[in-house]
Amino acid sequence: MYDYREPWKKKIAAALSALDRETPGPTAPFQPWIISAETPPDPEMGDIGIPMFSFAKILRKAPPQIAKDAARLCAGLDVEGAHGTVEAVGPYLNIRLTRSVAAKEILEEVFKGHEKGEFAFGRPQTLENKKVMVEFSSPNTNKPLHLGHLRNDVLGESISRILAACGAEVRKVCIINDRGIHICKSMLAYSEHAQNKTPESEGVKSDHFVGEWYVCFNNELKKETEELQRSGLSKEEAEGRSSLMARAQELLRKWEAGDPETVSLWKQMNSWAINGMKETYSRTGISFDQYDFESDTWRLGKDEVLKGLERGIFYRQDDGAVAVDLSAEKLDKKILLRSDGTSIYITQDFGTAINRHERWPFDRLIYVVGSEQQYHFKVLFTLLDKLGFAWAKDLHHLSYGMVNLPEGKMKSREGTVVDADDLIDSLRDMAMEEIREKEREQEVDSPMETAEKIALGALHYYLLQVSPAKDMLFDPKESLSFTGNTGPYLQYMGARICSMLRKSDKPDAVPDATAGFPLLVSDPEWELLKALAAYPDAVSAAAAGLDPSTLTAYLYDLSKAFSRFYHDCPILNAESNELSGARLALSLAVMRVLKDALHLACIPFLEVM
């Protein structure tokens, strides 16, 4: 893939090798990969900056002298593609490319395969032939998806698309937590109060319907424990004596024993919850290649624990429980099987990981899970390593921070979560109001559909522009702004380019414009071209760091560069047809890269807005 820095890295490596030969003592050729090519902070300093600090010890010279000598030697070297001039400025080599040549090279690279309808630019094959599994979302079937899930979902989906863009074979997996005491709480409330109500009879989305019974249970539990506390019990004692909790535990025991009536209710409520969640996934552009269900996997791992016990990796406590001492790994003791022989959550998790690798031998498995589970995954990966699975080193926890609204922290059991569907509805309605205010209803084919796409663009960009590890505050009004660093601003930029291309005589005639590419040498054109050329690096960096915020930052930089170009450089009314065609082609190149990058960030592209 084209990179205008590579020829210059070869040229500088050759110059340094020649300089090394001038220095007394043993010599060795310098390789291009050790050359660090940076972007100068000020365009006046050139297009590429190469520091000389790391070569001072090898060449036994001060960095400024190395820069001066290397610049002298570069003058006598001819390396294909290394066009431009080089100047020593202190400890740096500053390179200014020949704009007319680079403009043609960059645009020809962007448009490779254009005539066939292909787009390969920004597809660095750094992960070619790698199989990567990405687990994300992991909902519980006692409540609908909420704002926290939305961040998890868009992180998982975006990372999956970015890894695939780098050549990986990606398998997206969702494990659905469909068993346990929290599920039984919803079931108990429904069985005791619903009187055969259904989502259809109540006109409620099916996962919302299930979630209402979870809130109902916890409201009733709160009343009961407060009454017990008034009799002098502590909160912990009151919860221990709760008849509601006792009945929920009994329901769990019946489910584990396969009681037909309990299993039937469980299946019905789970189907309501899962069908509702899948509607939300479809609405937000999230998809999975594989669904795992905790009800199928909860027994996995038990046999591996017993094997580890036989091998002396684990030990049995006096009460019969099986445990492992991880103090040598600076972790705590961990119970793996209870005294009654039942598994715990981490036992299930490493059983599931083993099962997944057996079914689809991955090169890497990425878990997109909140930061509160960091310790859990340290233990999980350590256990798999102790059990002798070589692929344990290929497991990664993509930890992300909490996301809240300005009103405060969400609590699902109290019914104060920010429901995903309700939030998207609210954003859509706000976007629809903006369309009405700007009197754009007649300009778009489907105003409500457009408003929905604007809402998703606002939501996904806002959730991705913060590095995953950081906690964040989601401000709905700020996210919907059509100016500044927002999703709608990027969507508007794409629609603006599409509008301009429609007004031109030849909106897609790139071959006709190639002769004019060398004319794109003004500062705004050059900065935009360099922004385009940076796209493959942005995709590679986002994949390497598992951080879509790298890509969202690139999107904003590209849009700002286009805005300046659009303001300063007449396009349809340029001084010559050749220059107008070249600028149209440059605009089309931006549109293609913008559309592709927005897809990787799960942001709908709008041709009309």
TACORBEL-V869700 format. One record per backbone hydrogen bond with DSSP energy under -1.0 kcal/mol. CO is the residue of the C=O (numbers start at 1). NH is the residue of the N-H. E is the energy in kcal/mol with one decimal. If there is no record, write none. Layout:
CO/NH/E + CO/NH/E
This chain:
3/6/-1.5 + 5/9/-2.2 + 6/10/-2.1 + 7/11/-2.1 + 8/12/-2.8 + 9/13/-2.3 + 10/14/-2.3 + 11/15/-2.2 + 12/16/-2.7 + 13/17/-2.2 + 14/18/-2.1 + 15/19/-2.3 + 16/20/-2.4 + 17/21/-1.7 + 31/34/-1.6 + 32/35/-1.7 + 38/49/-2.8 + 42/45/-2.5 + 43/46/-1.8 + 48/95/-2.9 + 49/38/-3.2 + 50/93/-2.0 + 52/55/-1.6 + 53/56/-1.5 + 55/59/-2.6 + 56/60/-1.2 + 56/61/-1.1 + 62/66/-2.1 + 63/67/-2.6 + 64/68/-2.1 + 65/69/-2.7 + 66/70/-2.9 + 67/71/-2.3 + 68/72/-1.6 + 69/73/-2.2 + 70/74/-2.2 + 73/76/-1.3 + 74/77/-1.8 + 79/82/-2.1 + 81/83/-1.6 + 85/96/-2.6 + 87/94/-3.3 + 89/92/-1.7 + 91/52/-2.0 + 92/89/-2.6 + 93/50/-2.2 + 94/87/-2.2 + 95/47/-3.0 + 95/48/-1.7 + 96/85/-2.5 + 98/102/-2.6 + 99/103/-3.0 + 100/104/-1.1 + 101/105/-2.1 + 102/106/-3.0 + 103/107/-2.2 + 104/108/-2.2 + 105/109/-1.7 + 106/110/-2.2 + 107/111/-2.2 + 109/112/-1.1 + 111/114/-2.5 + 113/116/-1.0 + 113/118/-2.8 + 114/117/-1.9 + 120/123/-1.0 + 124/126/-1.6 + 125/128/-1.1 + 127/130/-2.0 + 130/169/-3.2 + 131/363/-3.3 + 131/364/-1.4 + 132/171/-2.5 + 133/366/-3.0 + 134/173/-3.0 + 135/368/-3.0 + 136/138/-1.6 + 139/177/-2.7 + 145/420/-2.5 + 146/150/-1.9 + 147/151/-1.6 + 148/152/-2.0 + 149/153/-3.8 + 150/154/-2.2 + 151/155/-2.1 + 152/156/-2.6 + 153/157/-2.8 + 154/158/-2.4 + 155/159/-2.7 + 156/160/-2.0 + 157/161/-2.2 + 158/162/-2.6 + 159/163/-2.7 + 160/164/-2.1 + 161/165/-2.0 + 163/168/-2.1 + 164/167/-1.8 + 166/127/-3.0 + 169/132/-2.7 + 171/134/-2.5 + 172/289/-2.3 + 172/290/-1.5 + 173/136/-2.2 + 174/292/-2.8 + 176/178/-1.5 + 176/294/-2.6 + 177/141/-1.7 + 180/184/-1.8 + 181/185/-1.6 + 182/186/-1.1 + 183/187/-1.9 + 184/188/-2.7 + 185/189/-2.2 + 186/190/-2.3 + 187/191/-2.7 + 188/192/-1.9 + 189/193/-1.6 + 190/194/-2.6 + 198/202/-1.8 + 199/204/-2.2 + 205/209/-2.2 + 206/210/-1.7 + 207/211/-2.1 + 208/212/-1.8 + 210/214/-1.2 + 211/215/-2.0 + 212/216/-2.0 + 213/217/-2.2 + 214/218/-2.0 + 215/219/-2.3 + 216/220/-2.2 + 217/221/-2.7 + 218/222/-2.2 + 219/223/-1.9 + 220/224/-2.3 + 221/225/-2.8 + 222/226/-2.2 + 223/227/-1.8 + 224/228/-2.0 + 225/229/-2.3 + 226/230/-1.6 + 228/233/-1.4 + 229/232/-1.9 + 234/238/-2.7 + 235/239/-2.4 + 236/240/-1.8 + 237/241/-1.4 + 242/246/-1.7 + 243/247/-2.3 + 244/248/-2.2 + 245/249/-2.5 + 246/250/-2.0 + 247/251/-1.9 + 248/252/-1.9 + 249/253/-2.1 + 250/254/-2.2 + 251/255/-2.2 + 252/256/-2.5 + 253/257/-1.6 + 254/259/-2.8 + 255/258/-1.4 + 259/263/-2.8 + 260/264/-2.3 + 261/265/-2.0 + 262/266/-2.4 + 263/267/-2.6 + 264/268/-2.1 + 265/269/-2.6 + 266/270/-2.4 + 267/271/-2.3 + 268/272/-1.8 + 269/273/-2.3 + 270/274/-3.1 + 271/275/-2.4 + 272/276/-1.9 + 273/277/-2.1 + 274/278/-2.5 + 275/279/-1.4 + 276/280/-1.5 + 277/281/-2.6 + 278/282/-2.4 + 279/283/-2.1 + 280/284/-2.0 + 281/286/-2.7 + 290/174/-2.2 + 292/176/-3.4 + 293/296/-1.9 + 293/297/-1.4 + 294/298/-2.0 + 297/300/-1.6 + 299/302/-1.3 + 301/305/-1.9 + 302/306/-2.0 + 303/307/-2.1 + 304/308/-2.3 + 305/309/-2.0 + 306/310/-2.1 + 307/311/-1.7 + 308/313/-2.2 + 308/314/-1.3 + 309/312/-1.1 + 315/323/-3.1 + 317/320/-1.7 + 321/317/-3.4 + 322/336/-3.4 + 322/337/-1.7 + 323/315/-2.7 + 324/334/-2.5 + 326/331/-2.5 + 327/330/-1.9 + 334/324/-1.9 + 337/322/-1.8 + 338/341/-2.2 + 342/338/-2.8 + 344/348/-1.8 + 345/349/-2.1 + 346/350/-2.2 + 347/351/-1.7 + 348/352/-2.6 + 349/353/-2.2 + 350/354/-2.0 + 351/355/-2.2 + 352/356/-2.4 + 353/357/-2.3 + 354/358/-1.9 + 355/359/-1.9 + 356/360/-3.0 + 364/133/-2.8 + 365/396/-2.5 + 366/135/-3.1 + 367/369/-1.0 + 367/398/-2.7 + 370/373/-1.9 + 371/374/-1.6 + 373/377/-1.9 + 374/378/-1.8 + 375/379/-2.3 + 376/380/-2.5 + 377/381/-2.6 + 378/382/-1.9 + 379/383/-2.7 + 380/384/-2.2 + 381/385/-1.8 + 382/386/-2.4 + 383/387/-2.0 + 384/389/-2.1 + 385/388/-1.4 + 389/392/-2.0 + 390/393/-1.1 + 391/394/-1.8 + 392/395/-1.4 + 394/365/-1.9 + 396/367/-3.1 + 397/399/-1.3 + 398/369/-1.2 + 400/371/-2.6 + 402/472/-2.9 + 404/474/-3.7 + 405/408/-2.1 + 411/416/-2.2 + 412/415/-1.4 + 417/419/-1.0 + 418/147/-1.9 + 419/423/-2.4 + 420/424/-2.3 + 421/425/-2.7 + 422/426/-2.3 + 423/427/-2.5 + 424/428/-2.8 + 425/429/-2.6 + 426/430/-2.1 + 427/431/-2.4 + 428/432/-2.6 + 429/433/-1.9 + 430/434/-1.6 + 431/435/-2.1 + 432/436/-2.1 + 433/437/-2.5 + 434/438/-1.9 + 435/440/-2.6 + 436/439/-1.4 + 440/444/-1.2 + 446/450/-2.7 + 447/451/-2.6 + 448/452/-2.0 + 449/453/-1.9 + 450/454/-2.4 + 451/455/-2.3 + 452/456/-2.2 + 453/457/-2.4 + 454/458/-2.7 + 455/459/-2.5 + 456/460/-2.9 + 457/461/-1.9 + 458/462/-1.8 + 459/463/-2.2 + 460/464/-1.7 + 461/465/-2.0 + 467/470/-2.1 + 468/401/-2.5 + 472/404/-1.9 + 475/479/-2.3 + 476/480/-1.1 + 478/481/-1.3 + 484/486/-1.9 + 486/490/-1.4 + 487/491/-2.5 + 488/492/-2.7 + 489/493/-1.9 + 490/494/-2.0 + 491/495/-2.3 + 492/496/-2.5 + 493/497/-2.0 + 494/498/-2.3 + 495/499/-2.4 + 496/500/-2.1 + 497/501/-2.5 + 498/502/-2.1 + 499/503/-1.4 + 506/509/-1.0 + 508/510/-1.7 + 510/513/-2.1 + 513/516/-1.7 + 514/517/-1.2 + 516/519/-2.0 + 517/520/-1.9 + 519/521/-2.0 + 522/526/-2.9 + 523/527/-2.7 + 524/528/-1.7 + 525/529/-2.4 + 526/530/-2.4 + 527/531/-1.8 + 528/532/-2.3 + 529/533/-2.5 + 530/534/-1.1 + 532/535/-1.9 + 534/538/-2.0 + 535/539/-2.3 + 536/540/-2.5 + 537/541/-2.9 + 538/542/-2.2 + 539/543/-2.1 + 540/544/-2.7 + 541/545/-2.4 + 542/547/-2.0 + 547/550/-1.6 + 548/552/-2.3 + 549/553/-2.2 + 550/554/-1.5 + 551/555/-2.5 + 552/556/-1.9 + 553/557/-2.2 + 554/558/-2.9 + 555/559/-2.2 + 556/560/-2.4 + 557/561/-2.3 + 558/562/-2.3 + 559/563/-2.4 + 560/564/-2.0 + 561/565/-2.1 + 562/566/-3.2 + 563/567/-1.9 + 564/568/-2.5 + 565/569/-2.5 + 571/574/-1.1 + 576/580/-2.5 + 577/581/-2.6 + 578/582/-2.0 + 579/583/-2.5 + 580/584/-2.3 + 581/585/-2.3 + 582/586/-2.4 + 583/587/-2.2 + 584/588/-2.5 + 585/589/-2.5 + 586/590/-2.1 + 587/591/-2.4 + 588/592/-2.4 + 589/593/-2.3 + 590/594/-3.2 + 591/595/-2.6 + 592/596/-2.0 + 593/597/-2.9 + 594/598/-2.5 + 595/599/-1.7 + 596/600/-1.9 + 597/601/-1.4 + 598/603/-3.0 + 599/602/-1.8
